[in-house]
Amino acid sequence: MEKYDVAVLGGGPGGYVAAIRCAQYGLKTVLIEADELGGTCLNRGCIPTKALLHCAELYESALESMEHGVFTGGISFNYAALARRKDTIVAKLRAGIASLEKAHGVTVIKGFGVLQDPHTINVNGNLVNAEKIILATGSAPARPPIPGIDGENIITSDEVLAMTECPDSFVIIGGGVIGMEFATLFAALGKKVTVIEMMPSILPGVDRDIVRMLSQILQKKGVELVTSARVTSLQGGKTIKVNYEQSGQVKSATGACCVISVGRKPMTAGIGLEALGVRMARSFVEVDDRLRTNIPNIYAIGDITGKMQLAHVATAQGLVAAANCAGKDEKIDYSIVPACIYTSPEIAFVGMTEEKAKEAGKAVQCGTFNVAGNGKAMIMGAKSGIVKLVTDEATGEILGAQLFAPRATDMIAELCVAMKCEGTIEELAATIHPHPTVSEVIMEAAHDVEGLCCHSMPKVKNIWEKREVQ
């Protein structure tokens, strides 16, 4: 039986990075994956979704090109070609991961691993021994117990991303991140979309102003948003019927395809956790801030920990777990974690919203800037959007930021760094931003905190006027 210092069970964005980092620390490492390297993020999640969204954005931009003085004719798309491009990107990235593991000396074993004891994993009948084990088995789309949910043409995100043809209409159950990204994708391709959400609004937890603006944009594209609605049953077939209750009334929506996007469940069943006595919280593995389970040599990272089901959080957890496997003492910090939603425009946020900051007892000041006032955004054809910064009134500490703008998912990193370095709103405002770029909206919003934004109409007397009054 081959013996290793560390065995990583699961090759997603947490697991494969953890394996590489363990090897970098000089640990003899094995990575065990039942499916494809890259996990959900690369194969059935982040990357394929964004590849399709990029294609849809190109198509939508081409349709709107006359507004920019660019005239084209006969614009169309071939969904099978879009799907092939997505698959090509995924395959290249997957091959890249395999090369990285090999180059770092990580042994990769393909197979389903089951914990046999605290140091042994049974991989399809072959035993692997390791001093320490990192569990990173990820999650899968949840299918709630709704009558008829297994009917024809009722699918999850996994099946959506495997499609080679695009139906003419969709009913999406769930107005969270995954649901709204699919709504954005199919609406951009000109398909009829209905979203049914159980909560009072789509994207629960996102700033209300941003949700309102996004809802208006989607509705202009023909997306029907049904909120405060509970789905009661489904009828599959060539035409799907989704029955739901809203305000005490029984209603229904129809489409050629129904997408179930109501969250994800951890893949913790059947890998030997119960027999080993690994402590669980419902279906999630309990871990401390060092990613340790209650079994001293076993760590867990990623979606199975139930912390934040985000690829970049899994990666960060993987790095901490690897460091601790190498004898270091590192803790995970969830205080500054960006979230990104690839709608059009994109949404990105970090830290507290104004509402949450006030609930926490903070005295806050906020600064906003309308994206329509940004030159680069105007060049790009962006007609709406907003940036909002939330700061501590007394110290100037940046408590949170919400962006609804082109390239918001790229720009949010600037605010994460500022918050990590305990930067103040004054320092952010004083930072020279390149022109013309969309990133200037962050600087403008920082200026607005003090009532000194030069590129928006005056809302209140600025601080200098206030001093004269005093």
VONUSE-623343 format. One record per residue (C-alpha): chain; x negated, y negated, z negated; residue in three letters; residue number from 1. Coordinates in steps of 0.5 Angstrom, whole numbers, plus 2048, in hexadecimal, padded with zeros to 3 digits. Layout:
VONUSE-623343
[rec 'A',[X,Y,Z],'ala',NUM];
...
This chain:
VONUSE-623343
[rec 'A',[800,800,800],'met',1];
[rec 'A',[7FD,7F9,802],'glu',2];
[rec 'A',[7FC,7F4,7FC],'lys',3];
[rec 'A',[7FD,7ED,7FD],'tyr',4];
[rec 'A',[7FC,7E7,7F8],'asp',5];
[rec 'A',[803,7E4,7FB],'val',6];
[rec 'A',[809,7E7,7FF],'ala',7];
[rec 'A',[80E,7E2,802],'val',8];
[rec 'A',[814,7E5,803],'leu',9];
[rec 'A',[818,7E1,809],'gly',10];
[rec 'A',[814,7DD,80E],'gly',11];
[rec 'A',[818,7D6,80F],'gly',12];
[rec 'A',[816,7CF,80E],'pro',13];
[rec 'A',[815,7D1,806],'gly',14];
[rec 'A',[812,7D8,807],'gly',15];
[rec 'A',[80D,7D7,80D],'tyr',16];
[rec 'A',[80A,7D0,80A],'val',17];
[rec 'A',[809,7D4,803],'ala',18];
[rec 'A',[806,7D9,806],'ala',19];
[rec 'A',[801,7D5,80A],'ile',20];
[rec 'A',[800,7D1,804],'arg',21];
[rec 'A',[7FE,7D7,800],'cys',22];
[rec 'A',[7F9,7D9,805],'ala',23];
[rec 'A',[7F6,7D2,805],'gln',24];
[rec 'A',[7F5,7D3,7FD],'tyr',25];
[rec 'A',[7F1,7D9,7FF],'gly',26];
[rec 'A',[7F7,7DE,7FD],'leu',27];
[rec 'A',[7F8,7E5,801],'lys',28];
[rec 'A',[7FF,7E4,803],'thr',29];
[rec 'A',[804,7E8,807],'val',30];
[rec 'A',[80A,7E5,80A],'leu',31];
[rec 'A',[810,7E9,80B],'ile',32];
[rec 'A',[816,7E7,810],'glu',33];
[rec 'A',[81C,7EB,812],'ala',34];
[rec 'A',[81E,7E7,818],'asp',35];
[rec 'A',[81A,7E2,81B],'glu',36];
[rec 'A',[814,7DD,819],'leu',37];
[rec 'A',[817,7D6,817],'gly',38];
[rec 'A',[81E,7D8,814],'gly',39];
[rec 'A',[824,7D5,815],'thr',40];
[rec 'A',[821,7CE,816],'cys',41];
[rec 'A',[81D,7D0,81C],'leu',42];
[rec 'A',[822,7D5,81F],'asn',43];
[rec 'A',[829,7D4,81D],'arg',44];
[rec 'A',[829,7CD,81A],'gly',45];
[rec 'A',[825,7C6,81A],'cys',46];
[rec 'A',[821,7C7,820],'ile',47];
[rec 'A',[826,7CA,825],'pro',48];
[rec 'A',[82B,7C5,823],'thr',49];
[rec 'A',[827,7BF,824],'lys',50];
[rec 'A',[824,7C2,82A],'ala',51];
[rec 'A',[82C,7C2,82D],'leu',52];
[rec 'A',[82D,7BB,82A],'leu',53];
[rec 'A',[827,7B8,82D],'his',54];
[rec 'A',[82A,7BB,834],'cys',55];
[rec 'A',[831,7B9,832],'ala',56];
[rec 'A',[82E,7B2,831],'glu',57];
[rec 'A',[82A,7B2,838],'leu',58];
[rec 'A',[831,7B3,83B],'tyr',59];
[rec 'A',[835,7AE,837],'glu',60];
[rec 'A',[82F,7A9,839],'ser',61];
[rec 'A',[830,7AB,840],'ala',62];
[rec 'A',[837,7A9,840],'leu',63];
[rec 'A',[836,7A3,83D],'glu',64];
[rec 'A',[830,7A1,841],'ser',65];
[rec 'A',[834,79C,845],'met',66];
[rec 'A',[834,797,83F],'glu',67];
[rec 'A',[82D,797,840],'his',68];
[rec 'A',[82D,796,847],'gly',69];
[rec 'A',[82B,79D,849],'val',70];
[rec 'A',[82F,7A0,84E],'phe',71];
[rec 'A',[830,7A7,84F],'thr',72];
[rec 'A',[835,7AC,852],'gly',73];
[rec 'A',[838,7B3,851],'gly',74];
[rec 'A',[836,7B3,84A],'ile',75];
[rec 'A',[837,7BA,847],'ser',76];
[rec 'A',[834,7BF,842],'phe',77];
[rec 'A',[833,7C7,843],'asn',78];
[rec 'A',[834,7CA,83C],'tyr',79];
[rec 'A',[830,7D0,83D],'ala',80];
[rec 'A',[82A,7CC,83F],'ala',81];
[rec 'A',[82B,7C8,839],'leu',82];
[rec 'A',[82B,7CE,835],'ala',83];
[rec 'A',[825,7D1,839],'arg',84];
[rec 'A',[821,7CB,837],'arg',85];
[rec 'A',[823,7CB,830],'lys',86];
[rec 'A',[821,7D3,830],'asp',87];
[rec 'A',[81A,7D1,833],'thr',88];
[rec 'A',[818,7CC,82E],'ile',89];
[rec 'A',[81A,7D1,828],'val',90];
[rec 'A',[816,7D6,82B],'ala',91];
[rec 'A',[810,7D1,82C],'lys',92];
[rec 'A',[810,7CF,824],'leu',93];
[rec 'A',[811,7D6,822],'arg',94];
[rec 'A',[80B,7D8,826],'ala',95];
[rec 'A',[808,7D3,823],'gly',96];
[rec 'A',[809,7D5,81C],'ile',97];
[rec 'A',[807,7DC,81D],'ala',98];
[rec 'A',[800,7D9,820],'ser',99];
[rec 'A',[800,7D5,819],'leu',100];
[rec 'A',[801,7DB,815],'glu',101];
[rec 'A',[7FC,7DF,819],'lys',102];
[rec 'A',[7F7,7D9,819],'ala',103];
[rec 'A',[7F7,7D8,811],'his',104];
[rec 'A',[7F6,7E0,810],'gly',105];
[rec 'A',[7FD,7E1,80E],'val',106];
[rec 'A',[800,7E8,80F],'thr',107];
[rec 'A',[807,7E8,812],'val',108];
[rec 'A',[80B,7EE,812],'ile',109];
[rec 'A',[812,7EF,815],'lys',110];
[rec 'A',[817,7F2,811],'gly',111];
[rec 'A',[81C,7F2,80C],'phe',112];
[rec 'A',[819,7F2,805],'gly',113];
[rec 'A',[81C,7F4,7FE],'val',114];
[rec 'A',[819,7F3,7F8],'leu',115];
[rec 'A',[818,7FA,7F4],'gln',116];
[rec 'A',[814,7F7,7EE],'asp',117];
[rec 'A',[811,7F0,7EC],'pro',118];
[rec 'A',[80B,7F2,7F1],'his',119];
[rec 'A',[80E,7F6,7F6],'thr',120];
[rec 'A',[812,7F5,7FC],'ile',121];
[rec 'A',[815,7FA,800],'asn',122];
[rec 'A',[815,7F8,808],'val',123];
[rec 'A',[818,7FD,80C],'asn',124];
[rec 'A',[815,803,808],'gly',125];
[rec 'A',[80E,800,808],'asn',126];
[rec 'A',[80C,7FD,801],'leu',127];
[rec 'A',[808,7F7,800],'val',128];
[rec 'A',[805,7F5,7F9],'asn',129];
[rec 'A',[804,7EE,7F7],'ala',130];
[rec 'A',[802,7EB,7F1],'glu',131];
[rec 'A',[807,7E5,7F2],'lys',132];
[rec 'A',[80D,7E5,7F6],'ile',133];
[rec 'A',[810,7DF,7F9],'ile',134];
[rec 'A',[818,7E0,7FB],'leu',135];
[rec 'A',[81A,7DB,801],'ala',136];
[rec 'A',[820,7DF,804],'thr',137];
[rec 'A',[824,7D9,806],'gly',138];
[rec 'A',[82B,7D9,808],'ser',139];
[rec 'A',[831,7DA,80D],'ala',140];
[rec 'A',[837,7D7,80F],'pro',141];
[rec 'A',[83D,7D8,80A],'ala',142];
[rec 'A',[843,7DA,80C],'arg',143];
[rec 'A',[849,7D9,807],'pro',144];
[rec 'A',[84E,7DE,806],'pro',145];
[rec 'A',[854,7DA,80B],'ile',146];
[rec 'A',[859,7DF,80E],'pro',147];
[rec 'A',[857,7E0,815],'gly',148];
[rec 'A',[850,7DE,815],'ile',149];
[rec 'A',[84D,7E4,818],'asp',150];
[rec 'A',[851,7E2,81E],'gly',151];
[rec 'A',[84F,7E2,826],'glu',152];
[rec 'A',[84B,7DB,827],'asn',153];
[rec 'A',[84A,7D9,820],'ile',154];
[rec 'A',[843,7D8,81F],'ile',155];
[rec 'A',[83D,7D5,81A],'thr',156];
[rec 'A',[837,7D1,81C],'ser',157];
[rec 'A',[833,7D7,81D],'asp',158];
[rec 'A',[838,7D9,823],'glu',159];
[rec 'A',[839,7D2,825],'val',160];
[rec 'A',[831,7D2,826],'leu',161];
[rec 'A',[831,7D8,82A],'ala',162];
[rec 'A',[836,7D6,82F],'met',163];
[rec 'A',[834,7D5,837],'thr',164];
[rec 'A',[83B,7D2,839],'glu',165];
[rec 'A',[83F,7CC,835],'cys',166];
[rec 'A',[846,7CD,834],'pro',167];
[rec 'A',[84B,7C7,836],'asp',168];
[rec 'A',[84D,7C6,82F],'ser',169];
[rec 'A',[84B,7C7,828],'phe',170];
[rec 'A',[84E,7C7,821],'val',171];
[rec 'A',[849,7C6,81C],'ile',172];
[rec 'A',[84B,7C8,815],'ile',173];
[rec 'A',[846,7C4,810],'gly',174];
[rec 'A',[844,7BD,810],'gly',175];
[rec 'A',[83E,7BE,80D],'gly',176];
[rec 'A',[837,7BD,810],'val',177];
[rec 'A',[837,7C3,815],'ile',178];
[rec 'A',[83E,7C1,817],'gly',179];
[rec 'A',[83D,7BA,819],'met',180];
[rec 'A',[837,7BC,81D],'glu',181];
[rec 'A',[83B,7C1,821],'phe',182];
[rec 'A',[840,7BC,822],'ala',183];
[rec 'A',[83B,7B7,824],'thr',184];
[rec 'A',[838,7BC,829],'leu',185];
[rec 'A',[83F,7BE,82C],'phe',186];
[rec 'A',[842,7B7,82C],'ala',187];
[rec 'A',[83B,7B5,830],'ala',188];
[rec 'A',[83D,7BA,835],'leu',189];
[rec 'A',[844,7B8,836],'gly',190];
[rec 'A',[847,7BD,833],'lys',191];
[rec 'A',[84D,7BD,82E],'lys',192];
[rec 'A',[84C,7BD,827],'val',193];
[rec 'A',[850,7BE,821],'thr',194];
[rec 'A',[84D,7BE,81A],'val',195];
[rec 'A',[851,7C0,814],'ile',196];
[rec 'A',[84E,7BE,80D],'glu',197];
[rec 'A',[850,7C0,806],'met',198];
[rec 'A',[84E,7BA,803],'met',199];
[rec 'A',[850,7B3,804],'pro',200];
[rec 'A',[84B,7B1,808],'ser',201];
[rec 'A',[846,7B4,80D],'ile',202];
[rec 'A',[83E,7B5,80A],'leu',203];
[rec 'A',[840,7B5,803],'pro',204];
[rec 'A',[83A,7B1,7FF],'gly',205];
[rec 'A',[838,7AC,805],'val',206];
[rec 'A',[839,7A5,804],'asp',207];
[rec 'A',[840,7A3,805],'arg',208];
[rec 'A',[83F,79D,80A],'asp',209];
[rec 'A',[83B,7A2,80E],'ile',210];
[rec 'A',[840,7A7,80E],'val',211];
[rec 'A',[845,7A2,810],'arg',212];
[rec 'A',[841,7A0,816],'met',213];
[rec 'A',[83F,7A7,819],'leu',214];
[rec 'A',[847,7A9,818],'ser',215];
[rec 'A',[848,7A3,81D],'gln',216];
[rec 'A',[843,7A5,822],'ile',217];
[rec 'A',[845,7AC,822],'leu',218];
[rec 'A',[84C,7AA,823],'gln',219];
[rec 'A',[84B,7A5,829],'lys',220];
[rec 'A',[848,7AC,82C],'lys',221];
[rec 'A',[84E,7AF,82B],'gly',222];
[rec 'A',[84C,7B3,825],'val',223];
[rec 'A',[852,7B5,820],'glu',224];
[rec 'A',[850,7B4,819],'leu',225];
[rec 'A',[855,7B8,814],'val',226];
[rec 'A',[854,7B7,80D],'thr',227];
[rec 'A',[857,7B9,806],'ser',228];
[rec 'A',[859,7BF,80A],'ala',229];
[rec 'A',[859,7C7,807],'arg',230];
[rec 'A',[858,7CC,80D],'val',231];
[rec 'A',[85D,7D2,80B],'thr',232];
[rec 'A',[85C,7D6,811],'ser',233];
[rec 'A',[859,7D8,818],'leu',234];
[rec 'A',[85C,7DB,81E],'gln',235];
[rec 'A',[856,7DD,823],'gly',236];
[rec 'A',[857,7DE,82A],'gly',237];
[rec 'A',[855,7DA,831],'lys',238];
[rec 'A',[859,7D4,82D],'thr',239];
[rec 'A',[857,7D4,826],'ile',240];
[rec 'A',[85C,7D1,821],'lys',241];
[rec 'A',[85A,7CE,81A],'val',242];
[rec 'A',[860,7CE,815],'asn',243];
[rec 'A',[85F,7C9,810],'tyr',244];
[rec 'A',[863,7C5,80A],'glu',245];
[rec 'A',[862,7BD,80A],'gln',246];
[rec 'A',[866,7B9,805],'ser',247];
[rec 'A',[86B,7BF,804],'gly',248];
[rec 'A',[86C,7C0,80B],'gln',249];
[rec 'A',[86A,7C6,80F],'val',250];
[rec 'A',[867,7C4,816],'lys',251];
[rec 'A',[862,7C7,81B],'ser',252];
[rec 'A',[85D,7C6,820],'ala',253];
[rec 'A',[85B,7CA,826],'thr',254];
[rec 'A',[854,7CB,82A],'gly',255];
[rec 'A',[850,7D0,82E],'ala',256];
[rec 'A',[84B,7D1,829],'cys',257];
[rec 'A',[84B,7D0,821],'cys',258];
[rec 'A',[845,7CF,81D],'val',259];
[rec 'A',[845,7D0,816],'ile',260];
[rec 'A',[840,7CC,813],'ser',261];
[rec 'A',[841,7CC,80B],'val',262];
[rec 'A',[83B,7CD,808],'gly',263];
[rec 'A',[835,7D2,808],'arg',264];
[rec 'A',[835,7D8,803],'lys',265];
[rec 'A',[82E,7DA,800],'pro',266];
[rec 'A',[82B,7E1,803],'met',267];
[rec 'A',[82A,7E4,7FC],'thr',268];
[rec 'A',[82E,7EB,7FD],'ala',269];
[rec 'A',[82A,7F1,7FE],'gly',270];
[rec 'A',[823,7EF,7FD],'ile',271];
[rec 'A',[823,7F2,7F6],'gly',272];
[rec 'A',[824,7EC,7F1],'leu',273];
[rec 'A',[829,7F0,7ED],'glu',274];
[rec 'A',[825,7F6,7EC],'ala',275];
[rec 'A',[81F,7F2,7EA],'leu',276];
[rec 'A',[823,7ED,7E5],'gly',277];
[rec 'A',[822,7E7,7E9],'val',278];
[rec 'A',[826,7E1,7E5],'arg',279];
[rec 'A',[82B,7DF,7EA],'met',280];
[rec 'A',[830,7D9,7EA],'ala',281];
[rec 'A',[836,7DB,7EE],'arg',282];
[rec 'A',[833,7DE,7F4],'ser',283];
[rec 'A',[82D,7D9,7F3],'phe',284];
[rec 'A',[826,7DB,7F0],'val',285];
[rec 'A',[824,7D7,7EA],'glu',286];
[rec 'A',[81E,7D3,7EA],'val',287];
[rec 'A',[81A,7CE,7E6],'asp',288];
[rec 'A',[816,7C8,7E8],'asp',289];
[rec 'A',[810,7CC,7EA],'arg',290];
[rec 'A',[815,7D1,7EE],'leu',291];
[rec 'A',[814,7D7,7E9],'arg',292];
[rec 'A',[81A,7DC,7E8],'thr',293];
[rec 'A',[81A,7DF,7E2],'asn',294];
[rec 'A',[816,7E5,7E4],'ile',295];
[rec 'A',[80F,7E2,7E3],'pro',296];
[rec 'A',[80B,7E3,7E9],'asn',297];
[rec 'A',[811,7E2,7EE],'ile',298];
[rec 'A',[813,7DB,7F1],'tyr',299];
[rec 'A',[819,7D9,7F5],'ala',300];
[rec 'A',[81A,7D3,7FA],'ile',301];
[rec 'A',[81E,7D1,7FF],'gly',302];
[rec 'A',[826,7D1,800],'asp',303];
[rec 'A',[826,7D7,7FB],'ile',304];
[rec 'A',[824,7D3,7F6],'thr',305];
[rec 'A',[82B,7CE,7F7],'gly',306];
[rec 'A',[827,7C8,7F6],'lys',307];
[rec 'A',[828,7C4,7FC],'met',308];
[rec 'A',[829,7C8,803],'gln',309];
[rec 'A',[824,7C4,807],'leu',310];
[rec 'A',[81E,7C7,80B],'ala',311];
[rec 'A',[819,7C2,808],'his',312];
[rec 'A',[81B,7C3,801],'val',313];
[rec 'A',[81A,7CB,802],'ala',314];
[rec 'A',[813,7C9,805],'thr',315];
[rec 'A',[811,7C4,7FF],'ala',316];
[rec 'A',[814,7CA,7FB],'gln',317];
[rec 'A',[80F,7CF,7FE],'gly',318];
[rec 'A',[809,7CA,7FD],'leu',319];
[rec 'A',[80A,7CA,7F6],'val',320];
[rec 'A',[80B,7D1,7F5],'ala',321];
[rec 'A',[805,7D3,7F9],'ala',322];
[rec 'A',[801,7CE,7F5],'ala',323];
[rec 'A',[804,7D1,7EE],'asn',324];
[rec 'A',[802,7D8,7F1],'cys',325];
[rec 'A',[7FB,7D6,7F2],'ala',326];
[rec 'A',[7FB,7D4,7EB],'gly',327];
[rec 'A',[7FC,7CD,7EB],'lys',328];
[rec 'A',[802,7C9,7E7],'asp',329];
[rec 'A',[806,7C6,7EC],'glu',330];
[rec 'A',[80E,7C3,7EB],'lys',331];
[rec 'A',[813,7C2,7F0],'ile',332];
[rec 'A',[816,7BB,7F0],'asp',333];
[rec 'A',[81D,7BA,7F3],'tyr',334];
[rec 'A',[81D,7B3,7F2],'ser',335];
[rec 'A',[81B,7B0,7F9],'ile',336];
[rec 'A',[81E,7B5,7FE],'val',337];
[rec 'A',[820,7B2,805],'pro',338];
[rec 'A',[827,7B5,808],'ala',339];
[rec 'A',[828,7B4,810],'cys',340];
[rec 'A',[82E,7B5,814],'ile',341];
[rec 'A',[82D,7B5,81B],'tyr',342];
[rec 'A',[833,7B1,81D],'thr',343];
[rec 'A',[833,7AB,822],'ser',344];
[rec 'A',[831,7A7,820],'pro',345];
[rec 'A',[82D,7AB,81B],'glu',346];
[rec 'A',[82E,7AB,813],'ile',347];
[rec 'A',[828,7AB,80E],'ala',348];
[rec 'A',[828,7AA,807],'phe',349];
[rec 'A',[824,7AB,800],'val',350];
[rec 'A',[825,7A9,7F9],'gly',351];
[rec 'A',[82C,7A6,7F6],'met',352];
[rec 'A',[831,7A3,7FA],'thr',353];
[rec 'A',[834,79C,7F7],'glu',354];
[rec 'A',[83A,7A0,7F4],'glu',355];
[rec 'A',[836,7A5,7F1],'lys',356];
[rec 'A',[831,7A0,7EE],'ala',357];
[rec 'A',[836,79C,7EB],'lys',358];
[rec 'A',[839,7A3,7E8],'glu',359];
[rec 'A',[832,7A4,7E5],'ala',360];
[rec 'A',[833,79D,7E1],'gly',361];
[rec 'A',[82E,79A,7E6],'lys',362];
[rec 'A',[82E,792,7E7],'ala',363];
[rec 'A',[82D,792,7EF],'val',364];
[rec 'A',[82C,78D,7F4],'gln',365];
[rec 'A',[82D,790,7FB],'cys',366];
[rec 'A',[82B,78D,802],'gly',367];
[rec 'A',[82E,78F,809],'thr',368];
[rec 'A',[82C,78E,810],'phe',369];
[rec 'A',[831,78F,816],'asn',370];
[rec 'A',[82D,793,81B],'val',371];
[rec 'A',[831,78F,821],'ala',372];
[rec 'A',[82C,789,81F],'gly',373];
[rec 'A',[826,78D,820],'asn',374];
[rec 'A',[822,78C,827],'gly',375];
[rec 'A',[820,793,828],'lys',376];
[rec 'A',[826,796,826],'ala',377];
[rec 'A',[82A,791,82B],'met',378];
[rec 'A',[825,794,831],'ile',379];
[rec 'A',[827,79B,82F],'met',380];
[rec 'A',[82E,799,830],'gly',381];
[rec 'A',[830,79A,829],'ala',382];
[rec 'A',[836,796,827],'lys',383];
[rec 'A',[837,798,820],'ser',384];
[rec 'A',[834,79A,81A],'gly',385];
[rec 'A',[831,798,813],'ile',386];
[rec 'A',[82C,798,80E],'val',387];
[rec 'A',[82D,798,807],'lys',388];
[rec 'A',[827,797,801],'leu',389];
[rec 'A',[829,798,7FA],'val',390];
[rec 'A',[824,795,7F5],'thr',391];
[rec 'A',[824,794,7ED],'asp',392];
[rec 'A',[826,78D,7EC],'glu',393];
[rec 'A',[821,78C,7E6],'ala',394];
[rec 'A',[81A,78F,7E9],'thr',395];
[rec 'A',[81B,78F,7F0],'gly',396];
[rec 'A',[81B,797,7F1],'glu',397];
[rec 'A',[81E,79A,7F7],'ile',398];
[rec 'A',[823,79F,7F4],'leu',399];
[rec 'A',[826,7A1,7FB],'gly',400];
[rec 'A',[827,7A0,802],'ala',401];
[rec 'A',[82C,7A2,807],'gln',402];
[rec 'A',[82A,7A1,80F],'leu',403];
[rec 'A',[82F,7A2,814],'phe',404];
[rec 'A',[82B,7A0,81B],'ala',405];
[rec 'A',[827,7A3,820],'pro',406];
[rec 'A',[821,7A7,81E],'arg',407];
[rec 'A',[824,7A6,817],'ala',408];
[rec 'A',[821,7AD,816],'thr',409];
[rec 'A',[81A,7AB,817],'asp',410];
[rec 'A',[81B,7A4,814],'met',411];
[rec 'A',[81D,7A7,80D],'ile',412];
[rec 'A',[816,7AA,80C],'ala',413];
[rec 'A',[813,7A2,80B],'glu',414];
[rec 'A',[818,7A2,805],'leu',415];
[rec 'A',[816,7A8,802],'cys',416];
[rec 'A',[80F,7A6,802],'val',417];
[rec 'A',[811,79F,7FF],'ala',418];
[rec 'A',[815,7A3,7F9],'met',419];
[rec 'A',[810,7A8,7F8],'lys',420];
[rec 'A',[80B,7A3,7F7],'cys',421];
[rec 'A',[80F,79F,7F2],'glu',422];
[rec 'A',[80F,799,7F7],'gly',423];
[rec 'A',[814,793,7F6],'thr',424];
[rec 'A',[819,790,7FB],'ile',425];
[rec 'A',[815,78A,7FB],'glu',426];
[rec 'A',[80F,78E,7FD],'glu',427];
[rec 'A',[813,791,803],'leu',428];
[rec 'A',[816,78A,805],'ala',429];
[rec 'A',[80E,788,805],'ala',430];
[rec 'A',[80C,78E,80A],'thr',431];
[rec 'A',[80B,78B,811],'ile',432];
[rec 'A',[80F,790,815],'his',433];
[rec 'A',[80E,790,81D],'pro',434];
[rec 'A',[812,78D,822],'his',435];
[rec 'A',[816,78F,826],'pro',436];
[rec 'A',[818,795,822],'thr',437];
[rec 'A',[81E,798,81F],'val',438];
[rec 'A',[81A,798,818],'ser',439];
[rec 'A',[81B,791,817],'glu',440];
[rec 'A',[822,792,815],'val',441];
[rec 'A',[81F,795,80E],'ile',442];
[rec 'A',[81A,78E,80D],'met',443];
[rec 'A',[821,78A,80F],'glu',444];
[rec 'A',[825,78E,80A],'ala',445];
[rec 'A',[81F,78D,805],'ala',446];
[rec 'A',[81F,785,806],'his',447];
[rec 'A',[827,785,805],'asp',448];
[rec 'A',[826,788,7FE],'val',449];
[rec 'A',[824,781,7FC],'glu',450];
[rec 'A',[828,77D,801],'gly',451];
[rec 'A',[823,77C,806],'leu',452];
[rec 'A',[824,780,80C],'cys',453];
[rec 'A',[823,77B,812],'cys',454];
[rec 'A',[826,77F,817],'his',455];
[rec 'A',[82D,780,814],'ser',456];
[rec 'A',[832,77B,813],'met',457];
[rec 'A',[832,778,80C],'pro',458];
[rec 'A',[837,77B,807],'lys',459];
[rec 'A',[835,778,800],'val',460];
[rec 'A',[830,772,7FE],'lys',461];
[rec 'A',[829,775,7FE],'asn',462];
[rec 'A',[825,775,7F8],'ile',463];
[rec 'A',[822,76E,7FA],'trp',464];
[rec 'A',[828,76B,7FA],'glu',465];
[rec 'A',[82A,76E,7F3],'lys',466];
[rec 'A',[824,76B,7F0],'arg',467];
[rec 'A',[826,764,7F3],'glu',468];
[rec 'A',[82D,765,7F0],'val',469];
[rec 'A',[82A,767,7E9],'gln',470];
